[in-house]
Amino acid sequence: MRRIMPIAAAAVLLLAGGCSGKPETEIVWLCDKAAGQSLSLFPDASPELVASLGLEDEVPSSMSAFLVRKDGKVLLFDTGLGLPDGGIRRGLDSLGLTPADVDYLFLTHFHGDHIGGMLDAEGAPVYTNAQVYASQPEYDAWMNMPADRNAQAIRTMNAYSDRLHLFQFGDILPCDVEAVYAVGHTPGHTVFRIGDILIWGDIIHGPALQLDHPEICATYDMDQEAAVAARKHMLRIAREQHLLVAGMHLPEGFLDFRTPAAE
């Protein structure tokens, strides 16, 4: 069964598997904030390319997280910015869930728009029952960054230290979530695969530019050469294996390469 059903302003529901004979996986787009990316963040995009795409000041984008229900468990991938009026909490509410209902929290990387929702205003954990999974290379890199860059990451990881699990690329995590190497955007940036779904974090920041021009980087990419390689690799896998992509900066949440229209 594959269908799209709007259920709230902050969430879109897709189902994979089901009638195909595979176990059904439910994935929900939680749009924390609809926000364009300034063209100034893509310095390698030529004025001619920008003009040909009809772009003016910004590239359509979003700041998002994704919730998956699988095997009777609630899985959350990233947590957004943690804005009081953000879409993550509204999305959970629309599903009849609270942060306490999240069993597993998987982190693509440690930028603030991905881990910002993990702590409340007092610095206490928001996801009180979640086991947290992050890549060992990401954790090590951020713990060794200068203090003016890693304060949020250290504070957040320390708050979850009693249930923080560090994985290596290729590991199979709870609910058969596979941790896929996608280093470049950050030193331990991770793509998660669940069956025919790729939750690919910040592989792409502005699809209008980068989908057909993966060589273009956003300034957020820490290692641009590696980020380009990861972007090209993930796009190739998604197209060749006909996967559903969930991206944290996709303006509509998903790219569906299961159908020819997305090719």
Summary of the structure (lengths in Angstrom):
residues: 263
radius of gyration: 17.4
end to end distance: 20.8
largest distance: 51.7
contacts: 896
relative contact order: 0.16
helix: 31%
strand: 27%
